């Protein structure tokens, strides 16, 4: 049988397959609608994760979706509890940067881990829960412990009630409380409490450690709510500082690439009702990086948030956004592939012959 010859196997691919062509798409990665998950106003969404995960609440508001929010204070002790910051999540669990922290929270919710978070004192001598130190403060430890138990019950109820859970991973670097083996969102001594290296240990997660923690977390979530859909995502916000020996830029690349690979390996397990939303890829698209973030390169811009909302809708919701100004690009980037641009290739880079072939075919047609 005679083999059919083609000039280049890449020639038949769509324009989105070629990096240079994505400069003219206003940041759209052309996500296909997810066949296994369509979210509507009747669904209840809950989110956990890093600072970026709090954007899920905004996404839901803009797309007229139901972001589940539950009261989360011990009602008999409200006069002894002070809310220290506005909570942007479904309950008062605060930021959860790592898969280890998330797994520990779910285990405690299911009474599979009896460990009690360390109590630390703030500058006013109020009590803080080291597992969520910046969210609440308490008059005394008894109130803190009672509220902590109530909080775990509320988490269980919220997971059972929700239809979709979004978990956004943020970091691999973390600190462990040696007394409890609990992973902390913030090491004492940085803003709250005192640091003692006899009490706390720095760790940096490895790939299959994260994979196992994500899988175990999902398995435990399904024991609470077997019908729960889980969306994994990766925060595009860089770490603010590293405790490793390398620069913060190197440490951030290690962390984000490891987490993205871990998610990919988890997705290969073919777990029922598990999905991925590429928030990291949308936001760190080099063509639009300067538009997606403010000058500090950590704060998401309105432009970047609009991109996230538009593409979340594209993949999971599917409502008509219309011609709302808020979804229009703040600035259109024009990149031409005619004339001289078409012929600027690096002769030492073999890979560029792929794009040269594609352009030759395009302009011939």
PyMOL commands that set and color helices and strands:
alter all, ss='L'
color gray80, all
select helices_A, chain A and resi 15-17+19-24+51-62+75-80+99-109+141-161+207-224+248-267+279-283+289-292+302-317+325-327+339-342+352-364
alter helices_A, ss='H'
color red, helices_A
select strands_A, chain A and resi 44-49+66-67+81-83+119-121+127-129+136-138+164-169+173-177+182-184+200-204+229-234+274-276
alter strands_A, ss='S'
color yellow, strands_A
deselect
rebuild
show_as cartoon
